[in-house]
Amino acid sequence: MSNVVSFHTYKLKEGASVPDFLLAVEKLIKEYVSNQKGFVSFQLFVEGDTWADSVTFATMDDLNAFVESEQKDCHELAEKFGSFLDYDTCTSNVYSVVKSF
């Protein structure tokens, strides 16, 4: 079974502190997401004022379990991360990895 990548794009809320956002991302990933079953990696991207991130899980079941747990009980670090986002600009897609080089 191949890895799956959840890919998101978004802009930050007007006036959001980029250093504070980066700290929130780091804490979320290091202290919470990376401890979830099947977590493989996380990447953060920026181009102009548009941010993107990808989180890779070993299987779709692992990703679905993570998403389901967050929907039931959003972790405080996820809430902090979310407080920086302009939700009107958010997109999300899930991809299966076909090949890695």
C-alpha positions as CSV (number, residue, x, y, z in Angstrom):
1,M,0.0,0.0,0.0
2,S,1.3,3.5,-0.9
3,N,1.8,6.5,1.3
4,V,-0.9,9.2,1.2
5,V,-0.3,13.0,1.2
6,S,-2.7,15.5,2.5
7,F,-1.9,18.8,0.8
8,H,-3.3,22.2,2.0
9,T,-3.0,25.8,0.8
10,Y,-4.0,28.9,2.7
11,K,-3.2,32.5,3.5
12,L,-2.7,33.8,7.0
13,K,-5.1,36.2,8.6
14,E,-4.2,39.8,8.0
15,G,-1.7,41.0,10.6
16,A,-0.7,37.5,11.7
17,S,2.8,37.2,12.9
18,V,4.9,34.9,10.7
19,P,7.4,34.0,13.4
20,D,4.5,33.1,15.8
21,F,2.8,31.1,13.0
22,L,6.1,29.2,12.4
23,L,6.4,28.4,16.1
24,A,2.8,27.1,16.2
25,V,3.5,24.9,13.2
26,E,6.7,23.5,14.7
27,K,5.0,22.8,18.1
28,L,2.0,21.1,16.4
29,I,4.1,18.8,14.2
30,K,6.8,18.0,16.8
31,E,4.6,17.6,19.8
32,Y,1.4,16.1,18.3
33,V,1.2,15.2,14.6
34,S,4.5,13.3,14.5
35,N,3.3,11.1,17.3
36,Q,0.3,9.8,15.3
37,K,0.2,6.3,14.0
38,G,1.6,6.2,10.4
39,F,3.1,9.7,10.4
40,V,5.9,9.9,7.8
41,S,6.7,13.6,7.2
42,F,5.6,17.2,7.1
43,Q,6.6,20.0,4.8
44,L,5.7,23.7,4.8
45,F,5.9,26.0,1.8
46,V,5.4,29.6,1.0
47,E,5.2,31.7,-2.2
48,G,4.3,35.3,-1.6
49,D,1.4,35.4,0.8
50,T,0.2,31.9,0.0
51,W,1.3,29.1,2.3
52,A,1.0,25.3,1.7
53,D,1.8,22.3,3.7
54,S,1.9,18.6,3.1
55,V,1.6,15.8,5.7
56,T,2.4,12.3,4.6
57,F,1.0,9.2,6.3
58,A,1.9,5.6,5.7
59,T,-1.7,4.6,4.7
60,M,-5.1,6.1,4.0
61,D,-6.4,4.4,7.1
62,D,-3.7,6.2,9.2
63,L,-4.6,9.5,7.7
64,N,-8.4,8.9,8.2
65,A,-7.8,7.9,11.8
66,F,-5.9,11.1,12.4
67,V,-8.5,13.3,10.7
68,E,-11.3,11.5,12.6
69,S,-9.6,12.0,16.0
70,E,-9.1,15.7,15.2
71,Q,-12.8,16.1,14.2
72,K,-13.9,14.5,17.5
73,D,-11.5,16.4,19.8
74,C,-9.4,19.1,18.2
75,H,-6.0,19.2,19.9
76,E,-5.0,22.5,21.5
77,L,-1.9,22.8,19.3
78,A,-4.1,22.3,16.2
79,E,-6.4,25.1,17.4
80,K,-3.4,27.4,17.9
81,F,-2.2,26.6,14.3
82,G,-5.7,27.2,13.0
83,S,-6.0,30.6,14.7
84,F,-3.5,32.0,12.2
85,L,-5.4,30.8,9.1
86,D,-7.8,32.8,6.8
87,Y,-10.2,29.9,6.4
88,D,-11.8,31.6,3.3
89,T,-8.6,30.8,1.4
90,C,-8.1,27.2,2.5
91,T,-8.0,24.3,0.1
92,S,-7.3,20.7,0.9
93,N,-6.6,17.6,-1.3
94,V,-5.5,14.1,-0.6
95,Y,-3.2,12.2,-3.0
96,S,-1.8,8.6,-3.1
97,V,1.9,8.5,-3.8
98,V,2.5,6.7,-7.1
99,K,6.3,6.8,-7.1
100,S,9.1,8.3,-5.1
101,F,12.5,9.0,-6.4
